[in-house]
Amino acid sequence: MLNPNSAIERVKNHLAYKLGQAMIDFTNNGGGYIALFKKLYKIKQQHKQGQKIYQQTIQVFPQLKYPNLETCPDYNEALRCKFHLSYMIGEVLIKSYQNWYKGAGFKLKNNIKKANKEFQIFREIFKEFDQINSSILEGLINNKQLFLKEFPRIKNILKIHQDYQPILDNIFHNFNYFIKNFDLIEKWLLSDEFKEKYKKEKHPYPSLLDPKKLNDENEEINYHNIPAELAWEMNLPLPDRYEFVISFSYGSGHAALITYFNMCEVSVAYGFDENPKVYYKNLYNQLTRSFFKAICLNNYYQGLNSEDMGHIVSLSCNYKDTVLLVRDPISIQKTMLNHISYLYSRESLTIKPNDQNSINCFLNQWIYFFGSNKPNLNTLCDKWLYDNTIFAYSAIIDNTCKEKLYLLNFNDIYPKQVINTFQFLGEKYCFCIEGLVANHKEIPIAGIFSWFFPVNIEIANIKICLVTSWFYYGKYNKRSDLIDVTSFVLENHDIDLKCLVSLEDYKNFINYTDDIKRFVFKLFNLIEDRIAIERSRQISEQDIILFLLNRKIPARVFKDKIDYEIGYIKQHRPDIVASWKYYQEFEKMCKELDGDI
């Protein structure tokens, strides 16, 4: 009895397989042509009757309908059955019967010989390459004649690159596309450029198509007609519509860095997502629509492991300059331990002078990671030390062109140093820093103060939006419906905050300036009190070092991880590593704990 959950049994029950098997039995055992024709006719009639009974049965008992063939656990093996000699001869017999009136019977003998030859070709392919999966088999089934026609050339490509596994994986992963566009792909894979750029360098993610041609809109196949998902599957580098890459690890000071680029009106494409494919697709779709000065790469999301990040970087930093922001590893861990999550959407929060509930929400709108009301040093051992997504410089460095890598120290974006840093970057990448010079204040961009914003306050039906530079230059500064009233509200207060009102509310704003100022400064006093509380809770770099002093195994894990991640930085920019005060203290502590650490 047929097992409906076995794809192999069901494929072998196909008419083609049964007819072909009967033909093979006849060839091996003989028996006369009349007996053969009778047997083939009987098989055909029995098959037809079986199909009829099945259709009648599932009309009465729909629950007995067979599951989709693709869902069966042996689906991959079942597809191989379609390349058995019996199945291929059976297909010839069915086709001959369907075209008998066109004289197909006279060609039957030759067509069977042809099926035998094709069977030998497929057997050779399956024997030589073990990457054949269901996707490849489906591609072969759908493009069988095209594959057979180009088999000598396809075999040549596979043979030439047999020692370069990543491109073989790419070919087989996209085999259907490979066969349909073989002429174009063959030319690329046999080119000197592919050899020098990918094969010789042992690039882990070689492109299946020529990136230069993809960037030419006059080419029949180009970035504008290749979907982002397919581009990811074929390892296509991002469209060449950006000049350089801004990159950083978690907790390295990215909020300040991006704010400064925004102040300079540098157009940046972002792709942030914990799914590497979505991350790439976000960037890809933006770049097919517009040109950008830079793209932004980071391991901001915990779902991105080193391999994921490496894949994205290798398709993004394709011989582009990469600015990588680096920071003292101990300071990064401090930032992670003190990190918060919001309980409310800040931009939707509106507070009013007489609404104490809204003020309380404003002052208590966050929790620390893992639902705690204060940072916990134990999180260091429970989570961050063993999380490969935190402090992942190697994934970026290893997949970047080293000659075009520029390491930017966290100290270089300190408020007192940032103008000099951006003068250098502006000259290097041809962008103007006048906006940064005009709006720069020698105060930190990020910090506990920034946790409270953006927020809306409402007085006399006038809504004022308070935003820090991070939000203002990333979102609000391009809005023509808002007016900057910071000078009226904050006057000479040198803080990182902008005050904005709508065009409509501005008409009444002047009449209530004093009331608004009083309420804003009342909020500032409340914020200062809350900041004092949060500062008393926060973990310092020194706390981390003392914590690890009594925990030898976690200290070793952290030391090994740091050594791996900053190996390149130590070798090529020892001055940066020397400037990391807390890392130097930690390294000294490790040597004292154990000379082998």
Secondary structure, DSSP 8 states (H G I E B T S, - for coil): ---TT-HHHHHHTSHHHHHHHHHHHHHHH---HHHHHHHHHHHHHHHHHHHHHHHHHHHH-GGG----GGGSTTHHHHHHHTTSHHHHHHHHHHHHHHTGGGTGGGGHHHHHHHHHHHHHHHHHHHHH-TT--HHHHHHHHHTHHHHHHTHHHHHHHHHHTTT-HHHHHHHHHTHHHHHHTHHHHHHHHTSHHHIIIIITTT-SS--SS-HHHHT-TTSSS-GGGS-HHHHHHTT----S--SEEEEE-TTSSHHHHHHHHHHTT--EE----SSHHHHHHHHHHHHHH---SEEEEE--STT--HHHHHHHHHHH-SS-EEEEEE--HHHHHHHHHT-EEESS-GGG-EE-TT-HHHHHHHHT-EEEGGGBSS--THHHHHTGGG-TTSS-HHHHHTTS-GGGEEEEEGGGGSTTTHHHHHHHHHHHHT---HHHHHH--SS-SSSGGGGG-SEEEEETTEEEEEE-HHHIIIIITT-TTEEE-HHHHTTT---S-EEEEEHHHHHHHGGGHHHHHHHHHHHHHHHHHHHHHHHHH---HHHHHHHHHT-HHHHHHHHHHHHHHTHHHHHH-HHHHHT-HHHHHHHHHHHHH-TT-
